[in-house]
Protein backbone atom coordinates (compact mmCIF):
# COMPACT_ATOMS: atom_id res chain seq x y z
CA UNK A 1 0.00 0.00 0.00
CA UNK A 2 1.26 3.50 -0.80
CA UNK A 3 1.88 5.77 2.15
CA UNK A 4 0.01 9.06 2.28
CA UNK A 5 2.40 11.91 1.62
CA UNK A 6 2.39 15.51 2.79
CA UNK A 7 -0.40 16.51 0.41
CA UNK A 8 -2.87 14.49 2.48
CA UNK A 9 -1.92 16.11 5.76
CA UNK A 10 -1.74 19.68 4.44
CA UNK A 11 -4.32 20.00 1.70
CA UNK A 12 -6.85 17.16 1.68
CA UNK A 13 -8.73 15.33 4.40
CA UNK A 14 -6.88 12.02 4.07
CA UNK A 15 -8.80 10.36 6.88
CA UNK A 16 -11.98 10.89 4.86
CA UNK A 17 -10.54 10.40 1.37
CA UNK A 18 -7.59 7.98 1.34
CA UNK A 19 -6.64 8.55 -2.29
CA UNK A 20 -3.64 6.24 -1.96
CA UNK A 21 -5.79 3.19 -1.16
CA UNK A 22 -6.71 0.83 -4.01
CA UNK A 23 -10.20 0.04 -2.71
CA UNK A 24 -11.07 3.72 -2.40
CA UNK A 25 -9.82 4.39 -5.93
CA UNK A 26 -11.94 1.58 -7.36
CA UNK A 27 -15.02 2.81 -5.52
CA UNK A 28 -14.56 6.33 -6.92
CA UNK A 29 -13.97 5.04 -10.45
CA UNK A 30 -17.09 2.87 -10.35
CA UNK A 31 -19.22 5.78 -9.12
CA UNK A 32 -17.99 8.06 -11.91
CA UNK A 33 -18.62 5.39 -14.56
CA UNK A 34 -22.08 4.60 -13.20
CA UNK A 35 -23.37 8.09 -12.37
CA UNK A 36 -21.33 10.26 -14.73
CA UNK A 37 -20.31 12.40 -11.76
CA UNK A 38 -18.21 11.96 -8.64
CA UNK A 39 -18.51 14.34 -5.67
CA UNK A 40 -16.06 13.85 -2.81
CA UNK A 41 -17.44 15.88 0.08
CA UNK A 42 -15.05 17.98 2.18
CA UNK A 43 -12.10 16.77 0.13
CA UNK A 44 -9.93 19.85 0.69
CA UNK A 45 -9.07 21.41 4.04
CA UNK A 46 -10.56 24.66 5.29
CA UNK A 47 -7.14 26.31 5.09
CA UNK A 48 -6.83 25.54 1.37
CA UNK A 49 -10.30 26.83 0.61
CA UNK A 50 -9.78 30.02 2.60
CA UNK A 51 -6.43 30.82 0.96
CA UNK A 52 -7.63 30.00 -2.57
CA UNK A 53 -10.84 32.00 -2.06
CA UNK A 54 -8.84 35.02 -0.88
CA UNK A 55 -6.56 34.71 -3.91
CA UNK A 56 -9.60 34.50 -6.19
CA UNK A 57 -11.20 37.61 -4.64
CA UNK A 58 -7.96 39.56 -5.08
CA UNK A 59 -7.78 38.59 -8.76
CA UNK A 60 -11.46 39.04 -9.60
CA UNK A 61 -10.94 42.48 -11.11
CA UNK A 62 -8.27 41.04 -13.41
CA UNK A 63 -10.54 38.32 -14.81
CA UNK A 64 -11.52 38.40 -18.46
CA UNK A 65 -15.28 38.83 -18.67
CA UNK A 66 -17.25 37.72 -21.68
CA UNK A 67 -20.87 37.72 -22.74
CA UNK A 68 -21.40 35.05 -25.38
CA UNK A 69 -24.36 33.80 -27.37
CA UNK A 70 -23.80 30.24 -28.55
CA UNK A 71 -25.51 26.94 -29.23
CA UNK A 72 -25.32 24.00 -26.83
CA UNK A 73 -22.64 22.35 -28.97
CA UNK A 74 -20.31 25.40 -28.75
CA UNK A 75 -20.00 25.39 -32.53
CA UNK A 76 -20.98 27.66 -35.39
CA UNK A 77 -24.65 27.52 -36.35
CA UNK A 78 -25.84 25.83 -39.55
CA UNK A 79 -27.70 28.13 -41.99
CA UNK A 80 -29.16 25.11 -43.78
CA UNK A 81 -31.19 24.25 -40.67
CA UNK A 82 -34.18 26.20 -39.38
CA UNK A 83 -33.79 28.81 -36.68
CA UNK A 84 -35.76 26.64 -34.26
CA UNK A 85 -33.54 23.58 -34.79
CA UNK A 86 -31.59 22.72 -31.60
CA UNK A 87 -28.34 23.30 -33.49
CA UNK A 88 -29.36 26.93 -34.06
CA UNK A 89 -31.05 27.68 -30.73
CA UNK A 90 -29.12 30.48 -28.97
CA UNK A 91 -28.22 30.35 -25.29
CA UNK A 92 -26.34 32.96 -23.27
CA UNK A 93 -23.24 32.58 -21.10
CA UNK A 94 -21.54 35.37 -19.19
CA UNK A 95 -18.71 34.84 -16.73
CA UNK A 96 -15.20 35.89 -15.82
CA UNK A 97 -12.10 33.71 -16.11
CA UNK A 98 -8.91 34.17 -14.13
CA UNK A 99 -6.11 32.71 -16.22
CA UNK A 100 -3.37 30.43 -14.94
CA UNK A 101 -0.60 32.99 -15.28
CA UNK A 102 -2.36 35.33 -12.82
CA UNK A 103 -2.39 32.72 -10.03
CA UNK A 104 0.53 33.04 -7.60
CA UNK A 105 3.42 30.60 -7.91
CA UNK A 106 3.06 29.71 -4.21
CA UNK A 107 -0.70 29.13 -4.39
CA UNK A 108 -1.80 25.82 -2.82
CA UNK A 109 -3.68 25.17 -6.07
CA UNK A 110 -0.34 24.70 -7.84
CA UNK A 111 0.94 22.26 -5.24
CA UNK A 112 -2.28 20.27 -5.43
CA UNK A 113 -2.25 20.19 -9.24
CA UNK A 114 1.39 19.05 -9.41
CA UNK A 115 1.17 16.44 -6.67
CA UNK A 116 1.95 13.00 -8.18
CA UNK A 117 -0.36 11.12 -5.82
CA UNK A 118 -3.33 13.37 -6.57
CA UNK A 119 -2.62 13.05 -10.28
CA UNK A 120 -2.31 9.26 -10.02
CA UNK A 121 -5.63 9.12 -8.20
CA UNK A 122 -7.39 11.19 -10.86
CA UNK A 123 -5.75 9.20 -13.66
CA UNK A 124 -7.08 5.96 -12.21
CA UNK A 125 -10.58 7.36 -11.65
CA UNK A 126 -10.69 8.77 -15.20
CA UNK A 127 -9.17 5.62 -16.73
CA UNK A 128 -6.19 7.49 -18.17
CA UNK A 129 -2.59 6.33 -17.93
CA UNK A 130 -1.07 9.82 -17.94
CA UNK A 131 -2.32 13.34 -17.32
CA UNK A 132 -0.76 16.49 -18.72
CA UNK A 133 -1.26 20.26 -18.38
CA UNK A 134 -1.96 22.55 -21.33
CA UNK A 135 1.24 23.78 -23.01
CA UNK A 136 0.07 27.41 -22.91
CA UNK A 137 0.36 29.58 -19.81
CA UNK A 138 -3.34 30.36 -19.47
CA UNK A 139 -5.49 27.24 -19.39
CA UNK A 140 -4.27 24.65 -16.88
CA UNK A 141 -5.48 26.11 -13.56
CA UNK A 142 -8.38 28.51 -14.11
CA UNK A 143 -10.78 30.20 -11.71
CA UNK A 144 -14.26 30.94 -13.04
CA UNK A 145 -16.10 33.81 -11.35
CA UNK A 146 -19.72 34.83 -11.73
CA UNK A 147 -21.31 37.81 -10.01
CA UNK A 148 -24.97 38.81 -9.81
CA UNK A 149 -26.87 38.31 -13.07
CA UNK A 150 -24.28 36.02 -14.65
CA UNK A 151 -25.04 32.50 -15.83
CA UNK A 152 -23.64 29.64 -17.87
CA UNK A 153 -26.06 28.53 -20.59
CA UNK A 154 -26.88 24.95 -21.54
CA UNK A 155 -23.93 23.27 -23.28
CA UNK A 156 -21.88 20.12 -23.76
CA UNK A 157 -18.21 20.12 -22.80
CA UNK A 158 -15.58 19.62 -25.47
CA UNK A 159 -13.46 17.52 -23.09
CA UNK A 160 -14.56 14.16 -21.72
CA UNK A 161 -14.33 15.13 -18.04
CA UNK A 162 -13.80 18.17 -15.84
CA UNK A 163 -12.20 18.42 -12.40
CA UNK A 164 -13.48 21.33 -10.31
CA UNK A 165 -13.59 22.70 -6.78
CA UNK A 166 -16.08 25.30 -5.57
CA UNK A 167 -14.37 28.08 -3.62
CA UNK A 168 -17.34 30.27 -2.80
CA UNK A 169 -21.11 29.86 -3.12
CA UNK A 170 -23.30 32.81 -4.15
CA UNK A 171 -26.11 34.17 -1.99
CA UNK A 172 -28.63 32.59 -4.36
CA UNK A 173 -28.88 30.95 -7.75
CA UNK A 174 -25.77 29.60 -9.40
CA UNK A 175 -27.23 26.09 -9.35
CA UNK A 176 -25.55 23.39 -11.43
CA UNK A 177 -28.22 21.59 -13.48
CA UNK A 178 -27.63 18.68 -15.83
CA UNK A 179 -29.26 15.96 -17.90
CA UNK A 180 -27.05 12.88 -18.36
CA UNK A 181 -26.47 11.00 -21.60
CA UNK A 182 -28.34 13.39 -23.88
CA UNK A 183 -26.06 12.62 -26.80
CA UNK A 184 -23.37 10.14 -27.87
CA UNK A 185 -20.65 12.30 -29.41
CA UNK A 186 -18.37 9.38 -30.26
CA UNK A 187 -21.15 7.70 -32.24
CA UNK A 188 -22.12 10.96 -33.97
CA UNK A 189 -25.53 11.09 -32.28
CA UNK A 190 -26.11 14.75 -31.36
CA UNK A 191 -29.34 14.06 -29.47
CA UNK A 192 -31.35 16.77 -31.21
CA UNK A 193 -34.74 15.58 -29.94
CA UNK A 194 -33.69 15.50 -26.28
CA UNK A 195 -31.80 18.79 -26.55
CA UNK A 196 -35.02 20.40 -27.79
CA UNK A 197 -36.90 18.88 -24.86
CA UNK A 198 -34.41 20.38 -22.40
CA UNK A 199 -34.38 23.81 -24.05
CA UNK A 200 -38.19 23.82 -24.10
CA UNK A 201 -38.30 22.96 -20.39
CA UNK A 202 -40.04 19.64 -21.02
CA UNK A 203 -37.25 17.32 -19.83
CA UNK A 204 -36.61 16.63 -16.13
CA UNK A 205 -33.24 17.99 -15.02
CA UNK A 206 -31.02 17.02 -12.13
CA UNK A 207 -29.23 19.39 -9.79
CA UNK A 208 -25.75 18.76 -8.45
CA UNK A 209 -25.34 19.93 -4.89
CA UNK A 210 -21.78 20.65 -3.78
CA UNK A 211 -20.12 22.94 -1.29
CA UNK A 212 -16.79 24.76 -0.99
CA UNK A 213 -14.04 22.19 -0.49
CA UNK A 214 -15.77 19.38 -2.38
CA UNK A 215 -13.92 17.79 -5.30
CA UNK A 216 -16.18 17.28 -8.33
CA UNK A 217 -15.34 15.13 -11.36
CA UNK A 218 -18.00 15.43 -14.04
CA UNK A 219 -18.36 13.77 -17.44
CA UNK A 220 -19.81 16.65 -19.43
CA UNK A 221 -19.18 15.65 -23.03
CA UNK A 222 -22.51 13.88 -23.41
CA UNK A 223 -24.37 15.43 -20.47
CA UNK A 224 -26.16 18.69 -21.19
CA UNK A 225 -25.57 21.10 -18.30
CA UNK A 226 -25.72 24.71 -17.19
CA UNK A 227 -25.28 27.02 -14.19
CA UNK A 228 -28.36 29.12 -13.41
CA UNK A 229 -28.25 32.89 -12.90
CA UNK A 230 -26.31 34.05 -9.85
CA UNK A 231 -28.21 36.23 -7.35
CA UNK A 232 -26.86 38.49 -4.62
CA UNK A 233 -23.63 40.30 -3.90
CA UNK A 234 -21.44 37.22 -3.25
CA UNK A 235 -19.45 35.98 -6.24
CA UNK A 236 -19.65 32.34 -7.23
CA UNK A 237 -16.06 31.15 -7.78
CA UNK A 238 -14.93 27.74 -9.00
CA UNK A 239 -11.45 26.34 -9.63
CA UNK A 240 -11.10 24.33 -12.85
CA UNK A 241 -8.16 21.92 -13.00
CA UNK A 242 -7.44 20.93 -16.60
CA UNK A 243 -5.82 17.55 -17.18
CA UNK A 244 -5.20 16.27 -20.70
CA UNK A 245 -4.58 12.76 -21.97
CA UNK A 246 -1.84 13.90 -24.38
CA UNK A 247 1.12 16.23 -23.78
CA UNK A 248 0.47 18.01 -27.09
CA UNK A 249 -3.19 18.81 -26.38
CA UNK A 250 -3.70 22.53 -26.80
CA UNK A 251 -6.44 25.11 -27.13
CA UNK A 252 -6.68 26.98 -30.40
CA UNK A 253 -5.64 30.62 -30.61
CA UNK A 254 -9.29 31.48 -31.25
CA UNK A 255 -10.42 29.60 -28.15
CA UNK A 256 -7.77 31.32 -26.01
CA UNK A 257 -8.92 34.73 -27.22
CA UNK A 258 -12.56 33.77 -26.59
CA UNK A 259 -11.95 32.54 -23.03
CA UNK A 260 -9.15 34.83 -21.87
CA UNK A 261 -9.12 37.76 -24.29
CA UNK A 262 -5.49 37.03 -25.18
CA UNK A 263 -3.22 34.20 -26.34
CA UNK A 264 -0.21 34.76 -24.04
N, C-alpha and C positions, 0 to 999 in steps of 0.2 A: 504494500500500500504506500502511496506517495505521502510524504509528510506535508502538512500545511505550512506554507512559508509566511513571510511577513505580511503579504497582502491580506491574508485572512485576518490577522490580528489588528491591522491598522485600518483597513478600508471596507471589508465585508464582514458580515456576521457569520463566521465560520461554524459556530455551534449550531446555527440554524440551517446553513447552506454549505455542507462539506463538499465543495466542488472537486476535491481531490479523490473522493471515494467513487469507486466504479458503480456501485449500486445506485447512488444518487444520480450519477450521470445518465445511467440507463433510464431511470424514472423520468428525468427531465426530457430526455430525447423522445421517449414514448408519448409523453403528454403533448409535446410540440407536434409530433406526427399525427396524433389522434385529433387534437383540438385546433391545430393551426395557430395556436398561441400558447406561450408559456409566461406566466407571471410568478416571479419569485418575490414574495412579500418581505419587506424589510431586509433586502439583500445588502444594501450599503449602510454604513454607520451614520449616525447623526452628524458626526464631525465632517465627514465627506460631503454630505448634503448641504450643510451650512456653509462650508467654504466654497463649494461649487456654485451655490445660489448667490452668494455675495459677489463672486467673480462675474456671474451672469448679469447681475444688476448693474455692476460697474461698467459692463461692456454694452449694455442695452442700447445706448445712444449711438454706438458705432455699428450696430447691425445694419445690414442692407435690407430695406423694406420694399416689398413688391406687392402689386395688386394685379393678379393675373386672371384672365378669363380663358378657360380651357375645357376640353372634353375629359371624360373619365379615363381615357386611355393615354392622356398626356401627349397626344400626337396632333398633327395638323388635321383639320376637318376635311371631308370629302365632298366636293361640290356636286358630284354625281348622285349623292344621296339627298333625301329631303331634309329640310331644316328640323323636322321633328324626329328624325332617326336618332337613336342613341349615340351614334358616332358624331353627330353634329349638335347635340344638346349642350349648351354652355353651362358651366358651373364656375363659381368664383372662389379664389383662394387669395388671402392676404395675410402676410406674416413677415417677421423679420428673421434673418439668419446671421448668426455670429460665426464668422469663418474660423477655421483652425488656427491660422497664423495670428489671430488676435488673442488667443488663449495663452496664458502665461506658461512659460517652460516648466515652472515648478508646481503647476496645478495638479491636484491629485487625479484629475481625469487622465492626464498623460501617463501617470504611473500605473493606473488601472488598465488603460488600453494596452500598454506595452508588456504587462505582466505575462510571462509565459504560461503560468498555470491557468489564469483566467482565459487566455486565448485557447489553450488546449481544451478547456471545458466547453467553450463555445463551439470550437471545431467539432467536438464529438457530438454535441447536441444538434448542430446543424448538418452533420454528416459530411463534413469537409475535412480533407487531410491537412490543408494549410490555409492560413488566413493572412491577408496582406492589406496594408493601408493603400490609399490612393497615392499615386506618384506626385500629384500637385500639392501645394501647400495650403489648400483651402478646405478640402472636403472630408478629411478623415474623422476629426472630432468637431462636431458642429452643434451649436446651441440654437434651437428654434424658440423664438419669443413671439407671443401674441398678446396684445393689449386689448382693451375694450373695443368691441365691434369687429374684431378680426376672426377669421374662420379658415378652415381648410376644407375645400369642397370635395365631393365624392371623387374618388380616383382609385386606380390600381397602381401599385408600386412597379418600378422598372426592375428592381432587384428582387431576388427570391425572398429574402428575409431582412428584417430590420432589428437592430438592438438599441433599445432606448432606456432612458432613466428620467423620470419626472423630477424636476428640481423644486418647482413651485406650482401649486394649484391656484386657479383664479377664484375670485369670490363666487362666481356662478358661470354656468355654461362651460364651454371647452370640453364637452363630453366626447369621448372616442366612441364612435358607432361603426359597426361593420356587419357585412353579410358574407359569410364564408362560401368559397367554391362557386362564385358566380360565373367564372369563366375557366377555360383550360387553355392557357396561352401556348403551352408546348404543343398542343394538338391543333392549334389554330382556331379554336372555338372561342369567339369573343363574347358570347353570352348576351347577345343583343336583347333578347326577350326579357331576361331577368334584370338587366340593367335598366330597361324601361320601367319595369315594375318598381324598382327601387327609387328611381328619379320621380316617378309619379306618386310615391308614398303608399304603394299598394303591396309592398313586400315587408314582412316583419324584419326588424333589424335588432342586432344585439348591441349591448353596451359593454365596454371593457372598463372595469373599475380598477384603478391603481392609484397609489399614493406616492408622495416623495420618498425616494429610497428604494422603491421596488425596481427590479430588473425585468424588462419586458422584451421578449423575443416574439416577433410577429411575422407570419408568412403573408405578405400583402400583395404578392404578384397576382393571385387569382381571387383574393378577397377584396370586394369593394368596401371602401372605408372613408371616413371623414372625421373632422373635429368640428363640433358645432360652435356657434358664435360665442366668444368670450364676453362675459358681463362683469362689470365692476372695475375697481381701480388697481387690482392686483394682477400683475402679468403672469400668464401661463408660460413656463419655461421648461423645455425638454432637451436633454442631451441626446444626440444621435451619434452612435459609434459605428462607423462604416468599416466593415470587414469584407474583403474581396477574395474570391477563390483563386484569382490569378494575379501575379505581381505586375502585369502590364495593363490591368484594368484601369481605365481612366474615363473621366467625364469629358465630353466634347467642350470645345471653346465656347460654343453657343450656350450649352447647359451651364457652364461656369458663370457666364455673363448674366444668364437668367436668374440663377440662384444667389449670386454674390455681387453682381454688378461689376465684376472685374475678372480677369483671368490669372493674375498673379498677386 
